[in-house]
Amino acid sequence: MLRLPYQVVRGFKMSSVDQSMQLLRNQAYVNGQWVNAQSKAVYPVTNPADDKVITEVPDMDAHDTKAALDAAADAFKTWKKTTAKERSSILRKWYDICMKNSDYLAEIITAEAGKPLAESKGEIVYGSSFLEWFADTARHINGEVIPSPWPNKQIMVTRQPLGVVSIITPWNFPFAMITRKVSALMAAGCTCVIKPAEDTPLSALAAVQLAEEAGVPKGVINVVTASRKNAPNVGQVLCEDPQVGCISFTGSTHVGKILYGMAAKGVKRVSLELGGNAPFIVFPSADMDNALENAMLAKFRNNGQACVGANRFLVHEDVFNKFVTGLKEKIAQKCILGPGSKPGVTCGPLINTAQVNKITGLVDDAVSKGAKLMLGGKVASNIGNKFYESTLLTDVTPKMNIYKEEIFGPVVVCYKFKTEEEVLKIANSTRSGLASYVFTKDLGQAFRMSQELEFGMVGINSGMLSTTEAPFGGIKESGIGREGSKHGAEEYTDIKYTLFSALDK
């Protein structure tokens, strides 16, 4: 297979260790060209495991972003006219190429995001599944013919691509969050500009290199890289430029609200997947072994840095001690801290110092106010400055900050409850409404919980919800819209109603 070599350009540096990464790119991608920032500014991308610089990428600004949007708008004129079959074929080729290069892609994710290599490989399989799914879905974005109330008229409804989509993605799943969005909008006939997270731009650039190999036309996908300093200005252009038809964002609720406000100025479509505060509810009838295994999956995927990660473990008083004891044993046995590239490691570093400080602050506050520390509770400084020990807390009360905040780290917080009514009240006492988990063998109880939990997704006896075929998304302040499933592509379409009249003339 043709593989484009990484580029070393003036002002850019790569360590000798990282030059072996075959899909490593250090330029942005605009209108089918690998480019630098107009200002020539760069910023470093570091490995969170050891803080070593992997490479430097362009630190782009509002002018660069406008150029990328212009390219996407120009490409939309022709891309929207391609047939669904053509779009499907290109997405399928992109899927095939990504799967063939899965090891190289995973290597980049582990280097810039820190997650264990096995988990990075899992992300590539998951992320690529959206390319495969929307390759099929592209040919099934259907309209409808509605029976007319008039004898000489016909009502036709069609779905049309809404235009250029601005995509802003997070650092915790730097490949999958891009493929989940881009494959859907491409299937619908849209084009895009991607602004990947400041910490993890290299996965986006690698994915786009493979998209280029798959035959994605120039301008259909564009990638703008920017540091935290330039991110606000870049985000403003992505939201407010009149050429943009939709803003698709995955990230914190705080940032999502800011972007939503900017989009409102132009009455633009938004697709927002925001923060979660997922309850993990264990009833007395639950299969305890299954509940414990799934608790590990729901909490420690990406070392707790997942929006659907279990945030509050609500356990019935009759099985509380059994659950806490079992979970403590599993954490001690299965949570192995270390660099993601090291064999056997299951929990890598937190992404950056800010994340370490947040987790440390939440745990220290809880312990100072009476929470019982069963396990962990500090930075594993013998390994590095971003490795936080897998932690288990009990006796947490509402006066503690950790009671109400999304933790986004490797900290388990367990609470007791007595009745179904009580646990529903606790679970729903949040403005977040993304994922929730329930463990029970009582079928009626399972149906009641599914009905009453105020969350966009409910997992019954399972700690893993995400799959390509299902609509992923939340309610309340956890977002607007759905990704994956057929609904994921429909997010990027406008409905057009056409009335054919005078058909009897």
C-alpha positions as CSV (number, residue, x, y, z in Angstrom):
1,M,0.0,0.0,0.0
2,L,1.2,3.5,-0.7
3,R,2.1,5.2,2.5
4,L,3.0,8.9,2.6
5,P,6.1,9.6,4.7
6,Y,6.0,11.9,7.6
7,Q,7.1,15.4,6.8
8,V,9.9,17.3,8.5
9,V,9.7,21.0,7.6
10,R,11.4,24.1,8.8
11,G,10.6,24.9,12.4
12,F,9.2,21.4,13.2
13,K,10.9,18.8,15.3
14,M,10.5,15.1,15.9
15,S,12.3,12.9,18.4
16,S,14.3,10.1,16.9
17,V,12.1,7.6,18.8
18,D,8.9,8.9,17.3
19,Q,10.2,9.0,13.7
20,S,9.3,5.3,13.5
21,M,5.6,6.1,13.6
22,Q,4.6,5.5,10.0
23,L,1.5,7.7,10.1
24,L,2.9,10.6,12.0
25,R,2.1,13.9,10.4
26,N,3.1,17.4,11.6
27,Q,1.2,19.6,9.2
28,A,-2.4,20.6,9.1
29,Y,-4.6,19.5,6.1
30,V,-6.5,22.1,4.1
31,N,-8.0,21.7,0.6
32,G,-6.1,18.5,0.0
33,Q,-2.7,20.0,0.9
34,W,-0.5,19.5,4.0
35,V,0.1,23.0,5.2
36,N,1.7,25.1,8.0
37,A,0.0,28.0,9.8
38,Q,0.2,31.3,7.8
39,S,2.1,32.7,10.8
40,K,4.5,29.7,10.8
41,A,3.7,29.3,14.5
42,V,3.8,25.8,16.0
43,Y,3.2,24.2,19.4
44,P,4.4,20.9,20.9
45,V,2.4,17.7,21.2
46,T,3.7,15.7,24.2
47,N,3.4,12.2,25.5
48,P,1.5,12.4,28.8
49,A,3.4,9.4,30.2
50,D,6.8,11.1,30.2
51,D,6.1,14.7,28.9
52,K,8.5,14.1,26.0
53,V,7.7,16.1,22.8
54,I,6.4,13.8,20.1
55,T,6.4,16.5,17.4
56,E,5.2,20.0,16.8
57,V,2.1,21.0,14.8
58,P,0.9,24.2,13.3
59,D,-0.6,26.7,15.8
60,M,-3.3,28.0,13.5
61,D,-5.5,31.0,14.0
62,A,-8.7,32.6,12.7
63,H,-7.2,33.3,9.3
64,D,-6.2,29.7,8.8
65,T,-9.6,28.5,9.9
66,K,-11.4,30.8,7.5
67,A,-9.3,29.4,4.6
68,A,-10.2,25.9,5.7
69,L,-13.9,26.8,5.7
70,D,-13.6,28.4,2.3
71,A,-12.2,25.1,1.0
72,A,-14.9,23.1,2.6
73,A,-17.6,25.4,1.2
74,D,-16.1,25.1,-2.3
75,A,-15.9,21.3,-2.1
76,F,-19.5,21.1,-0.9
77,K,-20.7,22.4,-4.3
78,T,-19.6,19.2,-6.0
79,W,-19.6,16.7,-3.1
80,K,-23.3,17.2,-2.5
81,K,-24.0,16.2,-6.1
82,T,-22.1,12.9,-5.8
83,T,-24.3,9.8,-5.7
84,A,-25.0,7.9,-2.5
85,K,-23.2,5.0,-4.1
86,E,-20.1,7.0,-4.7
87,R,-19.9,8.3,-1.2
88,S,-20.5,4.8,0.1
89,S,-17.7,3.4,-1.9
90,I,-15.2,6.0,-0.6
91,L,-16.2,5.5,3.0
92,R,-15.8,1.7,2.5
93,K,-12.3,2.2,1.1
94,W,-11.4,4.5,4.1
95,Y,-12.6,1.8,6.4
96,D,-10.5,-0.9,4.7
97,I,-7.4,1.3,4.8
98,C,-7.9,2.1,8.5
99,M,-8.3,-1.5,9.5
100,K,-5.1,-2.4,7.5
101,N,-3.3,0.4,9.4
102,S,-4.8,-0.2,12.8
103,D,-1.5,-1.0,14.5
104,Y,0.0,2.3,13.3
105,L,-3.0,4.3,14.3
106,A,-3.1,2.7,17.7
107,E,0.6,3.6,18.2
108,I,-0.2,7.2,17.7
109,I,-3.2,7.2,20.1
110,T,-1.1,5.6,22.8
111,A,1.7,8.2,22.2
112,E,-0.4,11.3,22.4
113,A,-3.3,10.2,24.6
114,G,-1.5,7.8,26.9
115,K,-4.0,5.0,26.9
116,P,-2.7,1.3,26.9
117,L,-1.9,0.0,23.5
118,A,-4.6,-2.7,23.7
119,E,-7.2,-0.1,24.4
120,S,-6.0,2.1,21.6
121,K,-6.4,-0.9,19.2
122,G,-9.9,-1.3,20.5
123,E,-10.6,2.4,19.8
124,I,-9.4,1.9,16.2
125,V,-11.8,-1.1,15.7
126,Y,-14.7,0.9,17.3
127,G,-13.9,4.1,15.4
128,S,-13.5,2.3,12.1
129,S,-16.9,0.6,12.6
130,F,-18.5,4.0,11.9
131,L,-16.9,4.2,8.6
132,E,-18.2,0.8,7.7
133,W,-21.7,1.6,9.1
134,F,-22.1,4.9,7.3
135,A,-20.8,3.5,4.1
136,D,-23.9,1.4,4.2
137,T,-26.2,4.1,5.6
138,A,-25.3,6.5,2.8
139,R,-27.5,4.5,0.5
140,H,-30.4,4.5,2.9
141,I,-31.0,8.2,3.7
142,N,-34.5,8.1,2.3
143,G,-37.3,10.6,1.8
144,E,-41.0,10.0,1.7
145,V,-44.1,10.5,-0.3
146,I,-47.0,11.7,1.8
147,P,-50.6,11.1,0.7
148,S,-52.0,14.4,-0.5
149,P,-55.3,15.9,0.8
150,W,-55.9,17.3,-2.7
151,P,-56.7,15.2,-5.8
152,N,-54.4,17.1,-8.2
153,K,-51.3,17.5,-5.9
154,Q,-48.5,15.4,-4.6
155,I,-46.4,15.9,-1.5
156,M,-42.8,14.8,-1.6
157,V,-40.2,15.0,1.3
158,T,-36.5,14.7,0.6
159,R,-33.4,15.0,2.8
160,Q,-30.6,17.2,1.6
161,P,-27.1,17.8,3.0
162,L,-27.1,20.9,5.2
163,G,-23.6,22.1,4.1
164,V,-20.3,22.7,5.8
165,V,-20.0,21.1,9.3
166,S,-17.6,22.5,11.9
167,I,-16.3,19.6,14.1
168,I,-14.6,20.1,17.5
169,T,-13.4,16.8,19.1
170,P,-12.1,15.8,22.6
171,W,-8.8,14.2,23.6
172,N,-10.1,11.1,25.2
173,F,-11.1,9.2,22.0
174,P,-9.1,11.2,19.4
175,F,-9.8,8.8,16.5
176,A,-13.3,7.5,17.2
177,M,-14.8,10.9,17.9
178,I,-13.7,12.0,14.4
179,T,-14.8,9.0,12.4
180,R,-18.2,8.9,14.2
181,K,-18.9,12.4,13.0
182,V,-17.1,12.6,9.7
183,S,-18.4,9.4,8.3
184,A,-22.0,10.4,9.1
185,L,-21.8,13.9,7.5
186,M,-19.9,12.5,4.5
187,A,-22.6,9.9,4.0
188,A,-25.2,12.7,4.0
189,G,-23.2,14.7,1.4
190,C,-21.7,17.4,3.7
191,T,-18.1,18.6,4.0
192,C,-16.2,19.6,7.1
193,V,-13.5,21.4,9.0
194,I,-12.1,19.5,12.0
195,K,-10.5,21.2,15.0
196,P,-9.0,18.3,17.1
197,A,-8.2,18.6,20.7
198,E,-5.0,20.5,21.5
199,D,-3.5,17.5,23.3
200,T,-4.3,14.9,20.6
201,P,-4.1,16.3,17.0
202,L,-1.9,13.5,15.6
203,S,-4.7,10.9,15.5
204,A,-6.8,13.3,13.4
205,L,-4.0,13.9,11.0
206,A,-3.2,10.2,10.6
207,A,-6.9,9.5,10.0
208,V,-7.1,12.2,7.3
209,Q,-4.0,10.9,5.6
210,L,-5.7,7.5,5.2
211,A,-8.9,9.3,4.0
212,E,-6.8,10.9,1.3
213,E,-5.4,7.5,0.3
214,A,-9.0,6.2,0.1
215,G,-9.9,8.9,-2.4
216,V,-11.7,11.5,-0.4
217,P,-11.7,14.6,-2.7
218,K,-9.8,17.7,-1.7
219,G,-11.7,20.1,0.5
220,V,-14.2,17.5,1.8
221,I,-12.2,17.0,5.0
222,N,-10.0,19.7,6.4
223,V,-8.0,19.7,9.7
224,V,-7.0,22.8,11.6
225,T,-4.7,22.4,14.6
226,A,-4.4,25.0,17.3
227,S,-3.0,25.4,20.8
228,R,-5.1,26.4,23.8
229,K,-4.1,30.0,23.2
230,N,-5.7,30.1,19.7
231,A,-8.5,27.7,20.4
232,P,-11.1,30.4,21.4
233,N,-10.6,32.4,18.2
234,V,-10.6,29.3,16.0
235,G,-13.8,28.1,17.7
236,Q,-15.5,31.4,17.2
237,V,-14.8,31.3,13.4
238,L,-16.0,27.7,13.3
239,C,-19.3,28.7,15.0
240,E,-20.0,32.1,13.5
241,D,-18.8,31.9,9.9
242,P,-21.9,32.2,7.6
243,Q,-20.7,29.3,5.5
244,V,-21.1,26.8,8.4
245,G,-24.4,24.9,8.5
246,C,-23.8,22.9,11.7
247,I,-21.5,22.7,14.7
248,S,-20.7,19.2,16.0
249,F,-19.0,19.1,19.3
250,T,-18.1,16.5,21.9
251,G,-16.6,17.8,25.1
252,S,-17.5,19.5,28.4
253,T,-20.9,21.0,29.1
254,H,-19.2,24.3,30.0
255,V,-17.6,24.6,26.5
256,G,-20.6,23.2,24.8
257,K,-22.8,26.0,26.2
258,I,-20.3,28.6,24.9
259,L,-20.3,27.1,21.4
260,Y,-24.1,26.8,21.5
261,G,-24.3,30.5,22.3
262,M,-22.1,31.4,19.3
263,A,-24.1,29.1,17.0
264,A,-27.3,30.8,18.1
265,K,-26.1,34.1,16.5
266,G,-26.5,32.5,13.1
267,V,-29.4,30.1,14.1
268,K,-27.1,27.2,13.1
269,R,-27.8,23.6,13.7
270,V,-25.9,22.0,16.6
271,S,-25.0,18.4,17.5
272,L,-23.7,18.4,21.1
273,E,-22.5,15.4,23.1
274,L,-21.6,16.9,26.5
275,G,-20.6,15.8,30.0
276,G,-22.2,13.0,31.9
277,N,-22.8,12.0,35.6
278,A,-23.6,8.3,35.1
279,P,-25.2,6.4,37.9
280,F,-24.3,2.7,38.3
281,I,-27.1,1.1,40.2
282,V,-26.9,-2.3,41.9
283,F,-30.0,-3.9,43.3
284,P,-30.0,-7.0,45.7
285,S,-31.2,-9.3,42.9
286,A,-28.2,-8.5,40.7
287,D,-25.7,-11.1,39.6
288,M,-22.9,-9.8,41.7
289,D,-20.1,-11.3,39.6
290,N,-21.5,-9.7,36.4
291,A,-22.1,-6.4,38.2
292,L,-18.4,-6.3,39.4
293,E,-17.0,-7.2,36.0
294,N,-19.1,-4.5,34.4
295,A,-18.3,-2.0,37.1
296,M,-14.6,-2.3,36.0
297,L,-15.5,-1.8,32.4
298,A,-17.8,1.2,33.1
299,K,-15.3,3.0,35.4
300,F,-11.8,2.2,34.2
301,R,-12.2,2.4,30.4
302,N,-9.5,5.0,29.4
303,N,-8.7,5.2,33.1
304,G,-12.0,6.8,33.9
305,Q,-11.7,9.5,31.2
306,A,-14.9,8.8,29.4
307,C,-18.1,10.7,29.2
308,V,-20.2,7.6,29.7
309,G,-18.0,6.3,32.5
310,A,-19.8,5.4,35.7
311,N,-19.6,8.4,38.1
312,R,-21.8,7.4,41.0
313,F,-22.0,3.8,42.3
314,L,-25.4,3.5,44.0
315,V,-25.5,0.1,45.8
316,H,-28.4,-1.3,47.8
317,E,-27.6,-1.6,51.5
318,D,-28.2,-5.4,51.5
319,V,-25.3,-6.0,49.1
320,F,-23.2,-2.8,49.7
321,N,-20.4,-4.5,51.7
322,K,-20.2,-7.4,49.3
323,F,-20.0,-5.1,46.3
324,V,-17.4,-2.8,47.9
325,T,-15.2,-5.7,49.0
326,G,-15.4,-7.4,45.6
327,L,-14.7,-4.2,43.7
328,K,-11.7,-3.4,46.0
329,E,-10.2,-6.8,45.1
330,K,-10.8,-6.4,41.4
331,I,-9.2,-2.9,41.3
332,A,-6.2,-4.1,43.2
333,Q,-5.9,-7.1,40.8
334,K,-6.7,-5.5,37.5
335,C,-5.7,-1.9,37.6
336,I,-2.1,-1.8,36.6
337,L,-0.6,1.7,36.2
338,G,2.1,2.5,33.8
339,P,2.9,3.9,30.3
340,G,0.5,2.8,27.7
341,S,3.2,1.2,25.6
342,K,4.4,-1.1,28.4
343,P,3.0,-4.7,28.2
344,G,0.5,-5.6,30.8
345,V,-0.5,-2.1,31.7
346,T,-4.3,-1.5,31.9
347,C,-4.4,2.1,33.2
348,G,-2.3,4.8,31.6
349,P,-1.7,8.4,32.7
350,L,-4.2,11.2,32.9
351,I,-4.1,13.4,29.9
352,N,-2.5,16.6,31.5
353,T,-1.6,18.4,34.7
354,A,-5.0,20.1,34.9
355,Q,-6.7,16.7,35.0
356,V,-4.4,15.5,37.7
357,N,-5.1,18.6,39.8
358,K,-8.8,18.2,39.3
359,I,-8.8,14.6,40.5
360,T,-6.5,15.3,43.4
361,G,-8.6,18.2,44.5
362,L,-11.9,16.2,44.4
363,V,-10.4,13.3,46.4
364,D,-8.6,15.4,49.0
365,D,-11.7,17.5,49.6
366,A,-13.8,14.3,50.1
367,V,-11.4,12.8,52.5
368,S,-11.0,16.0,54.5
369,K,-14.8,16.1,55.0
370,G,-15.1,12.5,56.2
371,A,-15.0,10.2,53.2
372,K,-13.5,6.8,53.8
373,L,-10.5,6.0,51.6
374,M,-10.6,2.3,50.8
375,L,-7.9,2.3,48.1
376,G,-5.5,4.6,46.3
377,G,-6.0,8.4,46.8
378,K,-2.8,9.9,45.4
379,V,-0.6,10.5,42.5
380,A,1.7,7.5,41.8
381,S,4.8,9.7,41.7
382,N,7.1,6.7,41.5
383,I,5.8,6.2,37.9
384,G,5.3,9.8,36.8
385,N,3.5,13.0,37.5
386,K,0.3,12.2,35.7
387,F,-0.4,8.7,37.0
388,Y,-3.2,8.7,39.6
389,E,-3.8,5.6,41.7
390,S,-7.0,3.7,41.1
391,T,-9.1,5.0,44.0
392,L,-12.2,3.7,46.0
393,L,-14.2,6.0,48.3
394,T,-17.2,5.3,50.6
395,D,-19.1,7.4,53.1
396,V,-19.4,10.3,50.6
397,T,-22.0,12.9,51.5
398,P,-23.7,15.8,49.5
399,K,-21.4,18.4,51.2
400,M,-18.4,17.0,49.3
401,N,-17.6,18.3,45.8
402,I,-17.1,14.8,44.4
403,Y,-20.8,14.1,45.2
404,K,-22.1,16.3,42.4
405,E,-19.2,16.7,39.9
406,E,-18.2,14.5,37.0
407,I,-15.0,13.0,38.1
408,F,-13.5,12.0,34.7
409,G,-10.7,9.9,36.4
410,P,-10.0,6.6,38.1
411,V,-12.0,7.2,41.2
412,V,-14.9,5.0,42.4
413,V,-17.4,6.6,44.7
414,C,-19.9,4.2,46.4
415,Y,-23.2,5.2,48.1
416,K,-25.8,3.2,49.9
417,F,-29.6,3.3,49.1
418,K,-32.6,1.5,50.6
419,T,-35.5,1.7,48.1
420,E,-36.1,2.0,44.4
421,E,-37.8,5.4,44.9
422,E,-34.8,6.7,46.8
423,V,-32.2,5.6,44.2
424,L,-34.2,7.1,41.3
425,K,-34.3,10.4,43.2
426,I,-30.5,10.3,43.7
427,A,-29.8,9.2,40.2
428,N,-31.9,11.9,38.6
429,S,-30.7,14.7,40.8
430,T,-28.4,16.1,38.2
431,R,-28.6,18.3,35.1
432,S,-26.6,15.7,33.2
433,G,-28.4,13.0,31.4
434,L,-26.1,10.9,29.2
435,A,-25.6,7.3,30.3
436,S,-26.9,5.2,33.2
437,Y,-26.4,1.6,34.3
438,V,-28.7,-0.8,36.2
439,F,-28.1,-4.3,37.5
440,T,-31.1,-6.4,38.5
441,K,-32.7,-9.7,37.7
442,D,-36.1,-8.3,38.3
443,L,-37.7,-7.8,34.9
444,G,-40.3,-5.4,36.1
445,Q,-37.7,-3.4,37.9
446,A,-35.6,-3.2,34.8
447,F,-38.5,-1.8,32.8
448,R,-39.4,0.7,35.5
449,M,-35.8,1.9,35.7
450,S,-35.6,2.2,31.9
451,Q,-38.7,4.3,32.0
452,E,-37.9,6.5,35.0
453,L,-34.2,7.2,34.6
454,E,-33.7,10.6,33.1
455,F,-30.8,9.7,30.8
456,G,-30.5,9.3,27.0
457,M,-29.0,5.8,27.4
458,V,-29.7,3.0,29.9
459,G,-27.7,-0.1,30.2
460,I,-29.4,-3.0,31.9
461,N,-26.9,-5.5,33.3
462,S,-24.2,-4.1,31.1
463,G,-21.5,-1.5,31.6
464,M,-20.8,-1.0,27.9
465,L,-23.3,1.0,25.8
466,S,-21.5,2.2,22.8
467,T,-22.0,0.5,19.5
468,T,-22.3,1.8,15.9
469,E,-25.8,0.6,15.4
470,A,-27.4,2.4,18.4
471,P,-28.2,6.2,18.7
472,F,-25.6,7.7,21.1
473,G,-26.5,10.9,23.0
474,G,-28.0,12.5,26.1
475,I,-30.8,14.7,27.4
476,K,-30.9,17.7,29.7
477,E,-27.4,19.4,29.7
478,S,-25.7,16.3,28.3
479,G,-26.4,17.4,24.7
480,I,-28.6,17.7,21.6
481,G,-28.8,15.1,18.9
482,R,-27.6,11.6,18.3
483,E,-24.6,10.0,16.8
484,G,-24.3,6.5,15.3
485,S,-27.3,4.6,14.0
486,K,-29.3,5.9,11.0
487,H,-30.0,9.0,13.1
488,G,-26.4,10.0,13.0
489,A,-26.5,10.7,9.3
490,E,-29.9,12.4,9.5
491,E,-28.4,14.9,11.9
492,Y,-26.6,16.4,8.9
493,T,-29.6,16.8,6.6
494,D,-32.3,19.3,6.1
495,I,-35.8,18.2,5.3
496,K,-37.2,19.7,2.1
497,Y,-41.0,19.6,1.4
498,T,-41.9,19.9,-2.3
499,L,-45.5,20.3,-3.4
500,F,-46.3,19.2,-7.0
501,S,-49.5,20.9,-8.1
502,A,-51.6,21.1,-11.2
503,L,-50.8,17.5,-12.0
504,D,-54.2,17.1,-13.7
505,K,-53.4,19.9,-16.3
